[in-house]
């Protein structure tokens, strides 16, 4: 075991989930921020545990072949970019491995399966200046001047910087105009320690397609003095569309207040993902990387493989971003989101795009969907509610287990899971696969270059009856009656497909025959394993099979 303040020469052999370099000294593991795989570094232990410790990078003795000079001079200090000193190619490999490792370790999926179904990570051609949204905290320097920038890693100490390498160029102009205005009229920055001061944050949004700009000031008060002059200087910027403020007088780390007021212009900007137009307010959740979001949602749509007749549920739908992507191809889309303002935005976005096949519910997905499922059975004579496709895009904590169970009870043909945390994704996939679904496709999408975060899109499909049920169709072993010999299982399947456009399994035909008093043998409905779930024939298919049995004079 090493001791605090002890130094050592360490070869970095791996990368941790938060981007730290990992190396060993005589079997003792050290996590070293800002170190890259292949580096040989001198490190100083800052915190020592029994089997591992955290160390500070003191000196790079031999740089890795994957080490690059960071674009931003504040990259090592700032908490926004954890891995900017790693080549982008290696960043993508790290993120792919992170997803794969979690699926294998937490989800319990075999390396052989993951090797087969995981697709290459989707990276960016230009992995800088991709963010359409940034929130800049304000503070005061030692000379009493207002400053803005980003917090240093794991602190609330502001690193003064108006030109973030991940943001758009116009951010710098907006921030410098704001600082100049504050200095001229001696408008103080908010002080977290005293709870005094006015300007807390500036939220800036930029429409990559429309070039529209929004500025929302978060203030510790009800108004901004001399705001007319601030408006005049901001209006000089081409594309300025919305200037608002949000009052937040609470002593809290939450950035935005509960509402906002328009100072000038309108309360939103518009932008596009693909061909779908969205209105975005200061309080809207909207993906921060529009270039990659187009690819992310395109993958979700590809995985859903909609033909035009499907009923789709989009859980955690936000302002309807994925919902409306799906509505382009689906018959009906239902979206669920807990934030009322987001649902209002979703309804407005549906109307803007002319989608009449999207319906939205306010509430927790883990409450709305189970309640819908329960009420549907009550009003439809016990029939199960069904979805053809369910899409989920939950927060980092993943899905509630009750929700996962309801999803599988609705027996969708496909589940498309969009995740911002591959650890909770792996946990949830394990549950879904234990309840009758199998993993078909997995692909990581790099929404956040230079950071350790990664989005993942996963396709699960319902296991077919033949995957879980052992059915022997030998007529002698089935103890077939003379009635059964009037039509084979394949002839019944062909009739149902031709007359009703439905595909039915041998299992479903056997179930309906049994209901109609036709003997089909004792073992037709037994699962392969003790705890396997036996799918039951949906009502629509049952009626079609009965019609086939009547046609063949079997009932």
N, C-alpha and C positions, 0 to 999 in steps of 0.2 A: 504493500500500500504506500502511495506517495503522500507527502505532506504539503500543506498550504505553503505557497511561496517557493516551493522547490522548482527548479528548472530542469529541462531535459531536451534532448534532441529526439525528434519524433518524425517517423515516415508516415505520411497520411495514406491510408489504405482504403478508406471508404468514406461515404458521406451520410450523415444522419438525416432524419426526416425534416429537420429545421435548417438543413444546409451546412451544419458544422462538419469540419473535417474530423475523421476518426482515426486514431493511431494507438499503438500499444507500446508501453515501456515495461519490459520484463513481465509481460502478461497483464499489466494494469492499463485499462482503457482510458484514454483521454479524448474529450470532445473539445475541439479547438475552432472557434469562430474565425471565418475568413481564410481558412486553409482549404486547399483543393487537393483532390486525389492525385498522388504523385509528388506532392511537395515534400521536401525535407525541411523541417522548421525547428526553431528553438521556441519552446513554449514554457510559460510560467503557470503553475497550478494556482487557481484562485479559489476553488472549492473542492475539497477532497472527501469522497465517500469511500466505503470499504473496498468496492471492486471497480470503481470508476471515479473520474473527476472531470472538472471543467477547467480549461486552461486558456490563457491569453496568448495570442500570437505575438511573439517578441521580435522575431527575425526570420526571414525566409533564407535558408542556407542554399538550397537547390530548388528552383522553381519547377513546377510541373509543366509538362508539355501542354496541358489544358488550361494553364493560367494565362489570363489576358489582362491588359491594362484597362481598368474601368473607365467608362466614358465620363462618369460623374466623379468629381474630386471628393465628394462627400459620401461615396458609396459605402465605405467601411464604417463610418460613424452613424449614418442614417439607418433607421429601422425599416425603410421601405424596400430596399434591395438587399437580399441576403446573399445572393450568389452572382453578383455582377462581375466578379473577378474570375469566374469560370467561363470557358468558351461556350458559346450557345449550343454547339453540337453536343457537348458534354452535359449541359443543363437538360437537354431533351432526353438524353439517355438516363440521367439521374431520375427524372420524373417518371419515365416509363418503368424503370426498375422499382420506384416507390410504389406505384399502383400495383405492379405485379407482386411485390413483396407482401403488401397488405392482403391481397386476394389469397395468396398462398398461406400466409401465417394466421390471419384472422378468419378468413372465409373458409379455409380448409380445402381449397381447390388444388388439384394436383398440378405439378409443374408441366406434365405432359399435355393436360387440357389447356393450360394457359399458353403454352407454346403454340398450340394449334389455333386458338381463337383470338389472341391479342393481336391487334393491328398496329402498324407504326404510329407513333405519336404525331399529332398534327402541330407543326411548328409555324413560325412566322418568317416571312422573307425579311422584314424589317422589325426587329424586336425592341425598338425604342419608339418613344413618342406615340404610344398606342392608346393611352388612357383618355376617354372622353369625359371623365369626371375626376376632380381632385378636391380635397378638403384641406385647406391650409390654416393651421392654428396661428394666432397672433400672440405676441409677447412683447417684452421690453428689454433692450440690451443694457449694459452697465452704464452707458451714457444717458440713459433715459429715452432713447429713440425707439419708436415702434419697429418691430421686426416680424417677419413671417417666414415660414419654411416648413420643415417636418420635424417630428420628434426624433431624438436620438433613440437607438434601439433600447427597448425596455425602460424608457424614462419619459418624462414630460418636459425634458429640456429641449428647447427649440434650436435647431440648427438653421441659421439664417440662410435661405436659399430661395430665390424666386424663379429659378430656371431648372426645374426637375427634368431629368432626361427621359422620364416615362410619360410626361405630360405634353400637351400641345403648346406650340410657341406662344399663342395669345395669352396664356396664363401669366407669363412674365410681365407683359404690358399691363394687364389688369392689376396685378399685385403691386407693381411699382406706382401706378396711378393712385391706388388705395393708400399706400404708405405715405406718398407725397401729400395727399389730402389730409390724412391723420396728423401729420407733422405740422402742416400749415395751420390747422385749427385746434391743435393740441388735444386731439381726441385720443383718450388712453386705450391701450390694449387691456383686455381682461387679465386679471391676476388670479390664478387658481388658489393661491394661498390666502388671499384676503377676501376674495369674492367681489372685488371692486374692479372698475374699468368697464369699457363698453364693448369693443369689438372682440369677439371670441374667435370666430372662424370666417373664412370666405369659402363658399361652395361654388365651384365653377363647373359648368357642363358645356360641352361643345358637340354640335351635330356634325359628324364626319361627312355625311352626304349633303345636308342642307346648309352647312356652315353657320348655323344659328348659334348664338352664345347666350348663356344664362349666368348671372351672378346673383348669389343669395348670401347676404351677410347674416351671420348668427350673432345676435347682440344681447347683452345683459341689460336690457331696458326696453322701452317702448318706441323709441324713435332715434334717428341719427341726426345730430345738429348739422346745419348747412348741407343737407343731403342733396339739394338742387344742384350745387356745384359738383358734387360727386357724380351725379347723373350726367351732367353736361360733359364731363371729361370721359366717362365711360362710353357715352354715345358716339364719341369720335371713332370708336373701333368698328370696322365693317363687320356686320353680322350681329351686332348687339341686339338682342330681341327681348330679353326679360331681366329686369333688375328688381329683386325682392329682398325682404328681410324676414328672419324668423326669430322671434323673441324666446330666449332661454335664460331665465333668471335663477335656475336651480343650481345648487352646488353638486354637479354631477359630471361624469365623464361622457355622458350622452351628448353628441354634438348638436343635433337639430332640436328645435322646439317642437311642440305638437302641431303647429300651424305656421302659415307664412302670410305676409301681406305684400301686395304689389306696390313698388315704389314708382316704377315706370315700365311701360310696355305691357306685356301679357304675363300670365303666371306660369308659362310653360314654353318649351321649345319643341320642335318636331324633328324626328330623324327616321331613317329607314333601316331595317334589317331585311336584306333581300328586297322583295317587292312590297313588304308590309310597312305601313307608316305608323309611327307611334308618337303620341303626345307625352312629354316627360316633364313632370313638375319637380320642384325642389325635394319633395318627399317621396318621389317615385323610386322604386327599385328598378334599375336598368343596368344590364351588363356593361362593364366599363371598357371592354375591348370590342368595338363593333366589327372589326375585321375578323376576329376569331369567333365572335358570337354567330356570325353568318355561317361559318363552317360548323360550329357546334350544333346549332339548330337544324342545319342542313343534314347533319348526321342523324339527329333525333328523328327527323322526317323520313330519312332513308331507312332507318331501322324499323320505324312503324310500318313502312311499306303499305300505305293506305291506297285503296282502290276506289273510294268514293261512297261506299255504303256503310262505313264503320261508325260506331258510337265510341267516342274517345273521352276519357277523363284526364284532365291535366291538374295534378295536385301540387299545391304551392305555386300557383300560376303567376303571382306578382301582378304586373299591369297587363298581363295577357300576351307576353312576348312569344312563348312557345305555343300557347293556345291558338293564336291567330296564324302562326306558321302551319299548324296542323289543320286549321279550319279551311285552308286552301284546298285540301285533299279529302277531308272527312265529311261524312253526312251530318254529324252532330258532335260538338265539343262542349264539355262541361268543365269549367275552371273553378278552382277553390283556392281562396287566399284569406288569411286572417285579418289583413289590414283593410279597413273599409275604403280608405282613400285609393288604395291600389285597385280595388274592384271597380270603383267609379272610373278610374283611368282605363281599366280593361274594357268596360262597357263603352266608354267613349272611343277607344281605339277600334273596337269592333264596328262601331257606327261609321267612323271615319273611312274605314276600308270597305264598307258595304257588306260585312259579314253578318248574315242573319241566322247562321247556324251555330253561334257561340253563345252559351249561357253561363252566367257566373254566380257563385255563391260566396257570401262572406262568412268566415268561421274557420276553426281549426280543422284541417283535413282529417285528423284522427277522430273528430266528432261528426263532421258533415257526412262523410262517406258511410260509416257504420249506420248512422241514423237513416240515410237514404235507403240503404240495403234492407234495413229492418222494416221501414214503412212500405217499401215496394212489395215485400212479401205479403204484408197485411192487405194491401189493396189489389193484389193480383192472385188471390187464391193460393197463396203459398209458393208461387213461382219465384225463382231466384232472379234478382236483378243481374244483368249481364253487361259487360263492356267488352268490346272487341280489342281495344288497346287502352292501357293505362300508362300515363307518363307521370313520373314524379321528378321534381327538382327541389329537394328539401334543403334546409339550412345545414350547417356543418354537423349538427347533432344527429342528422339522419331521420329516418321515419320511426314513428311510434309502432310498437309491435302489434297493437290492436288494428292499426291501419293496414299493416302488412297482411294480417290475417283476413281482413275484409276484402282486400284486393284479390287474394287468392280464392276467396269464396265466390267472387264475381266471375271467376274463371275466364279472364281475358286471354285471347290467343297469344298476345304479346304484352310484355311490360318493358317500357323503355325507362331506364333509370339514369338521370343526369345528376352527377354528384360533384360537389366542391371539396369533399373530404373522402379520400379512398379508404380510410380506416373504418368509418361508419358505413360506407358503401359495402365493404366486405362483410361486415357484421350483418347487414340487412339482406345481402344476397344469399348468405348462408341460410337464413330463415326462409326466404322465398323458395330456394331450391329444396329445402326440407318439406315444403308444402306443394310439391308437384310441378316445379318449374326447373328448366335447365338453362345454363349459361350458353349463349350462342355467339355473341360478339362483344368485344371490349376494345375501346379506343380512347386514349388520353388526348386531350386538346389543351395546348398551352395558352391559356387565357392571360397568364401573368408572367411573361418573360422577366428574368432577373430576380424573381422571387421563388420561394420554394413551393408555391401553391400550384395546383393542377386540377383541371376539370376532367371528368371521365364520363363517357357515354357507354351504356351497357344495354344489350338486348337479351331479354329472357323470353323463352317461348314455353307454352304449356306442354308438358309431356303428353304425348299421345297415348291412348289406351294401350296400344301395342308395346309401349315402352315400359308400362308398369303392370300390365295384366297378361297373364298367360292364358291364351285361348287356343284350344285345339279344335280345328274345324273338321276333323274326320267324322263323317256322318255316322259311322258305326259306333264310335265312342260317344257321340252326342246322343245316342239312342233316339235317332230321328223317327218321327212318326210319318205316316204316309202323307199327311198334310204338308210337312216340311219339304218333302221331296218334289213338291210342285214348283218350287223355286229355290235356287241356290242363294247363298249369301251374296255372291257377286251379282246375281241377277237383281236382287232387291236393291243393292247399292246403285247399280246402273239405272234402275227405274227412278229411284229417289233423286238422283243427280239430274236426270233428263227432265223429269216433270216438275221438280221443285228447286233445282239449282243448289241442292244441299249435298254435302259429303257426309256420309254416316259410316261409323265403324261397325265391325262385326259385334263388338261388345254391345253397342246401342241396339242393334237388331235383336240380339239375344235377350236383352232386357225387355224390349217391347213384346217379343214373342211370349216371354214368361208371363207378362201382364195379361196377355190375351189368351192364356191357357194352353199355349203350345209348349210341349215338353222340349227342353233344350239340353238336358244333361245336368248333373249335379255340380260340376266344377267350373261352369262358364264364367262365374263372377268372382272367383277367388283371386286375391292379389298374389303377386310373387313373394312378397315379404309380409310379415305379420302386421306391420304398421302402415302399409301403403294405402293411399286413398283411392277409392274406386270411383271414377267419374260417373255421373248419372246422366242419362239421356235428356237433353233439353226438350221442353214441351213442343217447340216447333218441329224438331226432328222426329219426335215421337209420333206426332200426327202424320208426318210424311211417311214414316215407316208403316203405320197402320194402313194408310191408303195403298201402299204397295202390297201388303198382305191381303187386303181385300181384292186388289186387281188380280192377284195370283190365286184367288179363291182359297186362301189359307185360313181366313176367318169370315 
